[in-house]
Amino acid sequence: MHSFDIYGNKSVLIVDDNYDHASGIRELVRLESRFDVKGIAASASIGISLIKKHKPDIVLMDINMPDMDGITAIQEIQKTEPDVKIIALTGYDDADLIFRAMKVGTRGYLLKTMAASQLTRAMEEVLNGKIYLPAALAVKFFDHFQDSFKEDNITKISDGENLLSYLTQREEEVLSLLTNGTTYKGVAKQLFISETTVKTHVNNIFQKLQVNDRTQAVLYALNHGLDSRNKMKTAV
């Protein structure tokens, strides 16, 4: 009760291309808290414009967006509106995605399936200057952090500037299939994952390899020995 009074004059903006889900989150915020919902943005670019206009205290950001992925959007927001606190609200519990979101400035990470029970608490804690990461996701985050630290020390010595070193095993699997001409649908079928998940991995690959499209990613992979790397891993 008391915490609602403290946060009654605080505002929230929701950035999610799934309007039905975004509307549900808006109603949840209105019913369960006294945060003021400034609006819903159906894309990252529109979200950035609305953030500049309304300057909300908190942004609830979906990570998988059509025009600009959430990680890139968070980086843009941090540059122009560093005081805005961002909570990633997504359907993906991928350890690498959690790590990258927190690394670029996200103050909280929450799965959409957790929103009903934890969203208000997450917003309040983030406004208090804390980091909100549910226990199950915190374990994934710290495990990945430790693994990345070990891998970075190894790859800096052995691979120099080969950006393939920064790909996760799953991302390498996806990229390897793409170099063979496999479609997103085909990749999803072979790896037993959804096409949406494939697209998320592809977006991550683009960012890590610093490329803009599939063709550039495939050329980078072929020119920097992706096949030989995979053969070495198989041999080991």
NORNORKA-V500168 format. One record per residue. N is the residue number from 1. PSI is psi in radians with two decimals (999 if undefined). OMEGA is omega as a letter, one per 20 degrees, with the letter a starting at -180 (999 if undefined). Layout:
n: <N N>
psi: <PSI PSI>
omega: <OMEGA OMEGA>
This chain:
n: <1 2 3 4 5 6 7 8 9 10 11 12 13 14 15 16 17 18 19 20 21 22 23 24 25 26 27 28 29 30 31 32 33 34 35 36 37 38 39 40 41 42 43 44 45 46 47 48 49 50 51 52 53 54 55 56 57 58 59 60 61 62 63 64 65 66 67 68 69 70 71 72 73 74 75 76 77 78 79 80 81 82 83 84 85 86 87 88 89 90 91 92 93 94 95 96 97 98 99 100 101 102 103 104 105 106 107 108 109 110 111 112 113 114 115 116 117 118 119 120 121 122 123 124 125 126 127 128 129 130 131 132 133 134 135 136 137 138 139 140 141 142 143 144 145 146 147 148 149 150 151 152 153 154 155 156 157 158 159 160 161 162 163 164 165 166 167 168 169 170 171 172 173 174 175 176 177 178 179 180 181 182 183 184 185 186 187 188 189 190 191 192 193 194 195 196 197 198 199 200 201 202 203 204 205 206 207 208 209 210 211 212 213 214 215 216 217 218 219 220 221 222 223 224 225 226 227 228 229 230 231 232 233 234 235 236>
psi: <-0.88 -0.67 -0.55 -0.67 -0.66 -0.69 0.22 -0.47 0.25 2.64 2.72 2.49 2.38 2.20 1.88 2.21 -0.20 1.73 -0.66 -0.77 -0.75 -0.69 -0.67 -0.71 -0.71 -0.79 -0.64 -0.77 -0.73 -0.66 -0.68 -0.15 -3.11 0.50 2.54 2.04 2.00 -0.41 3.13 2.33 2.27 -0.04 2.82 -0.70 -0.73 -0.69 -0.79 -0.71 -0.76 -0.58 -0.74 -0.61 -0.85 -0.37 1.07 2.79 -0.61 2.50 2.23 1.89 2.12 2.51 -0.64 1.68 2.67 -0.71 -0.64 2.23 2.76 -0.61 -0.82 -0.72 -0.73 -0.73 -0.72 -0.74 -0.73 -0.57 -0.75 -0.56 1.23 -0.33 -0.26 2.28 2.30 2.31 2.14 2.18 1.79 2.95 0.02 2.24 0.45 2.22 -0.71 -0.67 -0.73 -0.81 -0.82 -0.65 -0.76 -0.61 -0.63 0.03 0.02 2.40 -0.19 2.71 2.12 2.33 2.58 -0.53 -0.29 -0.19 -0.79 -0.68 -0.33 -0.14 -0.85 -0.78 -0.72 -0.79 -0.74 -0.74 -0.68 -0.70 -0.45 0.12 0.18 2.94 2.33 2.00 1.88 2.63 -0.80 -0.65 -0.55 -0.69 -0.81 -0.74 -0.89 -0.59 -0.77 -0.68 -0.81 -0.74 -0.73 -0.67 -0.75 -0.77 -0.67 -0.74 -0.64 -0.84 -0.54 -0.56 -0.79 -0.58 -0.08 -2.12 0.29 1.84 -0.24 -0.40 -0.37 -0.05 2.51 2.94 -0.72 -0.70 -0.64 -0.67 -0.77 -0.82 -0.67 -0.73 -0.65 -0.63 -0.36 0.09 0.19 2.40 2.90 -0.71 -0.71 -0.70 -0.79 -0.74 -0.75 -0.58 0.00 0.79 2.96 2.79 -0.60 -0.73 -0.68 -0.80 -0.64 -0.78 -0.72 -0.73 -0.72 -0.71 -0.80 -0.79 -0.77 -0.61 -0.07 0.83 2.96 -0.27 3.07 -0.75 -0.79 -0.66 -0.77 -0.75 -0.71 -0.77 -0.76 -0.65 -0.31 0.37 0.70 -0.74 -0.74 -0.63 -0.76 -0.64 -0.66 -0.72 -0.69 -0.70 -0.69 999>
omega: <a a r r a a a a a a a r a r a a r a r r r r r r r r r r a a a a r r r r a r r r a r a a r r r r a r r a a a a r a r r a r a a a a a a a a a r r r r r r a r a a a a r r a r r r a r a r r a a r r a a r r a a r r a r r a r a r a a a a a a a r r a a a r r r r a r r r r a a r r r r a a r r r a r a r r a a a a a r a a a r a r a r a a r r r r r r r r a r r r r r r a r r r r r a a a a r r a r r r r a r r a r r r r a a r r r a a a a r r a r r a a a a r r a a r a r r r a a r 999>
